[in-house]
């Protein structure tokens, strides 16, 4: 055999001896390789666990990591089996075995306790005002449920805080319904098809569904969710009509100037929407919860005015979206409905055009503030704007049963321009203090008759509700909330209010604060130092 071949054979035999443990040097190499195998297994375990905790997916990366852990452990055991043998048979193994048995017993007790607690949940609201307890009316509603209810929360990643805030409330619904209520969260950005299926148009909305019926809750709260459950559990006709025949905006038109988004939002809340032409059929259906008149370009006839007046006198509801005169063909004609609303309800539409000089478009009137009303109670931080609007005036009437509320207001810098010649001349309007009204101007108003129950909502603009502007700021919420209120659906169930305990924090006086600082910073640490020094001195004396 040649010399190179002999050297190669010797090196192979020496390597095989080291692998099998031959010689002290071979045993040391083998133990080092075993230690490396254990380290690889630990690193692979930590990495795989971290990846699974973040992604929650048992994908190929997790599978490869698990395989690497098993292979590294097997290789380490084969390379140094003596270590495992000593660990299993030595004195430390006996003591360690006792510790393992005690740990497993403790873990088993924890598992049993958690299982019992999970299968028999008990909730206790320890807050003084019972902030996290459902109202008695909600508990009664849940106890009368006959069918499973699904609550679908549509929250994107940008609304994660709102989702976390509503989750304890949804947990309470689930627990107190004997598991008839279930809930889940859906990201409308990641799953727009489901959001469109349920008619969700606003991030942070919630859908209550019983069977095939569902209703969108735009501003989820206990009041709104319980009201939706009552409506779904007790289905009835909820029908509103859009008046036609005078050039009004079409509720079925999907273009920018149509109202199809308003219609879809109402249908998502289980309204049935229909058209009403009083010129063809001169009577208002008995099932009409409200009549919506959206931007007529021609005035109503006297007969139609009388029909609507009689409908309101009998407890009906009207939502009027009236355009500025420059966008209509009224001319000098007086609209009988406007005259009736002014005389009987004290809401008068002015013949001006609201100018908002500090807006990006001075013709866009912006609602900077609202009255405290059911329509706007959840919109105090959400502005709305009206592209070309006329102002309203609200004056008292002789009927003491009528309650009026100016609803939305422009800024204090706005004014009502009466000289509309600037539109043809394309010049900048200027405020005439002598003949024009300064802001804040009323952009929308509501009134209610406490005797008959009739309700009226009047806007000085109709464009804000069109498809072009429906999703802008709070426009969509404002028109849908107005229809809800007019139809009497804004507060179907009244929950028992929870009294709030007022707590005051009285700061300590200067002397008390100085005493606190002296005690915590000086006396207490000083006492520890003195005690430690005394102990040290006593021990030193004994030495």
ABEGO torsion letter per residue (X at the ends): XBAAAAAAAAAAAAAAAAAAGBEAAAAAAAAAAAAAAAAAAAAAAAAAAAAAAAAGBBBAAAAAAAAAAAAAAAAAAAABAAAAAAAAABAAAAAAAAAAAAAAAAAAAAAAAAAAAAABBBBBBABAAGAABBBAAAAAAAAABABBBBBBBBBBAAAAAAAAAAAAAAAAAAAAAGGABBBBBBBAAABAAAAAAAGBABBGBBBBBBEABBBBBABBBAAAAAAAAAAAABBBBBBBBBBBGAGBBBAABABAABAAAAAAAAAAAGBBBBBBBAAABBBBBAABABBBBBGBABBBBAAAAAAAAAAAAAGBBBBBBBBBAAABAAEABBBAAAAAAAAAAGBBBBABBBBBAABABAABBBBABBBBBAAAAAAAABBBBBBGBBBBBBBBBABAABBBBBABBBBAABBBBABAAAAAAGBBBBBBAAABBBOBBBABBBBBBAAAGBBBBBBABAAAABAAAAABEAAAAAAAAAAAAAAGAABABBBBBBBBBBBBBBBBBAAAAAAAAAAAAAAAAAAAAAAAAAAAAAAAAAX
